[in-house]
Amino acid sequence: MEEDLISIVVPVYHAEQFLKDTIKTIKEQTYKNWELIFINDCSPDKSVEIIQKAMKENKKIKLLQLKENSGAAVARNTGIQEAKGKYLVFIDADDLWEKEKLKKQIEFMKNKDCAFSFTSYEFADEKGIGNGKIVRVPEKINYKQALKNTTIWTSTVMFDVEKLGKELIQMPNVKRGQDTATWWKVLKQIPYAYGMDEVLSYYRRTNDSLSSNKIKALKRTWSLYRKVEHLNIVYSFYNFCWYVLNAIKRRI
């Protein structure tokens, strides 16, 4: 039986430090029927050169160029429109996957007959080495639960494009948190997203950005409640308290 095509969408901006690792982690996948779509968001470094070299070595790698710096949402949406796969996944340019990530997750999707899945993951240092801090995911999550628990991480998500359609998985064009807003948007249309409690991805974090990222994350999530989901202030505060508690649990 012919394997279903998986489209891998990667926005690129200031990514040259990690791009070779990103390409390597995808080329080493045991599941081979994939296409890798990079979207260059006017990155000023040598990212394009690295991608173009990889393209010469592997025809499954593609590069799209944005005319102006537009942010992650526009970049990912451009990749989604170009994607030809039955399934679609995201990976950020500094993250890593286990070699069987795609194979195991697509088998999970088929067994569950689901449209949206995500996996557990481990935090990693700048070198991509796991630090033992693992985020375990629930068996399934619905819209109301997802408002309280932003456990779904972008580089672990897999969509069945045929079940959902490209329009539904297009990301809202907000500066920050467009991925979380997308999970909420999809979950308003389907009963659940299904969690695969196995570490298949590594979330690389740089030491100098951790404190500022925490503050930005708090502001971002509050803004999503109020400006994207248009929740009233009481319900926003209720979900925000749960969000903070769950975020703390993920990091201890």
ZAKEVO-619939 format. One record per residue (C-alpha): y, x, z. Coordinates in pm, whole numbers, padded with zeros to 5 digits, always signed. Last residue first. Layout:
<tordos>
YXZ
...
</tordos>
This chain:
<tordos>
+02145+00877+03749
+02318+00825+03414
+02158+00506+03290
+02204+00340+03629
+02578+00407+03614
+02600+00235+03276
+02409-00063+03414
+02654-00102+03700
+02956-00064+03470
+02821-00323+03225
+02740-00565+03508
+03098-00544+03631
+03226-00582+03275
+03016-00893+03218
+03176-01072+03514
+03523-00939+03424
+03491-01070+03069
+03368-01406+03198
+03676-01432+03420
+03918-01303+03153
+03805-01544+02883
+03582-01399+02612
+03742-01341+02273
+03436-01150+02143
+03649-00901+01952
+03976-00882+02146
+03874-00963+02506
+03516-00848+02540
+03558-00563+02290
+03872-00442+02469
+03687-00425+02799
+03412-00223+02631
+03655+00021+02475
+03855+00078+02795
+03540+00160+02991
+03401+00378+02713
+03729+00569+02683
+03716+00656+03052
+03356+00773+03024
+03429+00970+02706
+03715+01156+02876
+03480+01276+03149
+03199+01378+02913
+03398+01556+02642
+03395+01918+02759
+03021+01919+02830
+02911+01818+02481
+02659+01535+02454
+02359+01516+02221
+02175+01185+02236
+01812+01255+02156
+01589+01001+01983
+01223+00888+01994
+01181+00829+02366
+00943+00536+02393
+01017+00195+02539
+01049+00008+02210
+01309-00263+02265
+01320-00585+02066
+01641-00758+01962
+01634-01125+02047
+01714-01484+01948
+01886-01421+01614
+02237-01519+01496
+02445-01439+01803
+02234-01127+01839
+02365-00996+01507
+02727-01019+01620
+02646-00866+01959
+02471-00571+01796
+02769-00534+01562
+03020-00528+01849
+02818-00247+02005
+02840-00048+01681
+03211-00115+01633
+03281+00024+01979
+03596+00212+01886
+03860+00180+01615
+03768-00173+01511
+03660-00264+01160
+03374-00497+01251
+03042-00352+01133
+02847-00500+00842
+02507-00605+00976
+02555-00974+00900
+02681-00911+00546
+02384-00690+00459
+02122-00960+00504
+01928-01025+00823
+01564-01069+00722
+01576-00853+00408
+01782-00590+00588
+01522-00540+00861
+01735-00343+01104
+01648-00030+01304
+01856+00101+01595
+01786+00425+01785
+02084+00630+01663
+02325+00351+01756
+02232+00311+02122
+02133-00026+02264
+02173-00003+02642
+02508-00180+02641
+02403-00407+02928
+02612-00704+03034
+02708-00831+02689
+02356-00745+02574
+02208-00991+02823
+02420-01274+02685
+02322-01186+02327
+01949-01145+02384
+01740-00846+02488
+01375-00753+02449
+01116-00527+02610
+01396-00356+02802
+01508+00002+02728
+01455+00319+02925
+01739+00570+02912
+01605+00917+02988
+01785+01198+03169
+01538+01487+03137
+01788+01731+02988
+01663+01715+02629
+01750+02019+02419
+01986+01947+02129
+02171+02277+02161
+02482+02101+02291
+02277+01940+02569
+02052+01636+02538
+02035+01282+02673
+01705+01107+02616
+01631+00789+02426
+01452+00456+02448
+01419+00255+02131
+01589-00018+01927
+01474-00312+01719
+01626-00582+01500
+01459-00813+01247
+01127-00871+01419
+00773-00926+01296
+00664-00768+01626
+00385-00569+01461
+00603-00499+01156
+00896-00377+01364
+00670-00160+01582
+00513-00003+01272
+00867+00064+01144
+00950+00224+01477
+00647+00451+01492
+00688+00589+01142
+01065+00629+01166
+01055+00818+01495
+00745+01025+01424
+00927+01361+01401
+01134+01292+01714
+01496+01231+01627
+01823+01421+01675
+02192+01346+01719
+02505+01532+01607
+02558+01359+01273
+02509+01012+01416
+02192+00836+01308
+02173+00487+01170
+01880+00286+01042
+01816+00038+00762
+01494-00129+00650
+01419-00291+00317
+01597+00006+00166
+01856+00012-00113
+02159+00123+00087
+02492+00153-00098
+02649-00141+00082
+02522-00013+00417
+02667+00331+00345
+03013+00188+00283
+02975-00016+00600
+02890+00301+00792
+03204+00478+00670
+03427+00174+00726
+03300+00140+01084
+03310+00514+01157
+03678+00564+01078
+03897+00538+00769
+04001+00889+00668
+04106+00842+00308
+03937+00833-00031
+03590+00795+00118
+03322+01011-00044
+02956+00910-00071
+02681+01171-00057
+02314+01116-00128
+01992+01283-00007
+01665+01162-00160
+01705+01421-00439
+01619+01706-00202
+01704+02074-00252
+02023+02023-00454
+02124+01750-00211
+02090+01991+00081
+02348+02224-00076
+02580+01929-00131
+02541+01827+00234
+02633+02171+00367
+02932+02197+00132
+03049+01850+00234
+03041+01940+00605
+03252+02254+00559
+03549+02128+00763
+03830+01882+00684
+03609+01570+00695
+03752+01306+00465
+03519+01036+00601
+03220+01176+00413
+02949+00913+00399
+02600+01059+00407
+02314+00843+00276
+01959+00963+00339
+01689+00777+00149
+01348+00727+00303
+00983+00699+00204
+00849+01003+00392
+00740+00880+00733
+00629+01199+00910
+00996+01284+00959
+01070+01654+00915
+01335+01594+00648
+01520+01371+00892
+01536+01618+01183
+01626+01897+00938
+01919+01708+00788
+02060+01640+01133
+02003+01998+01245
+02189+02127+00939
+02468+01881+01013
+02529+01999+01371
+02827+02236+01360
+02948+02097+01026
+03015+01751+01168
+03392+01723+01181
+03359+01379+01019
+03045+01243+00856
+02906+00891+00882
+02524+00884+00853
+02322+00594+00710
+01943+00621+00677
+01785+00376+00432
+01414+00309+00489
+01199+00225+00185
+00884+00025+00250
+00557+00214+00206
+00342+00132-00095
+00000+00000+00000
</tordos>
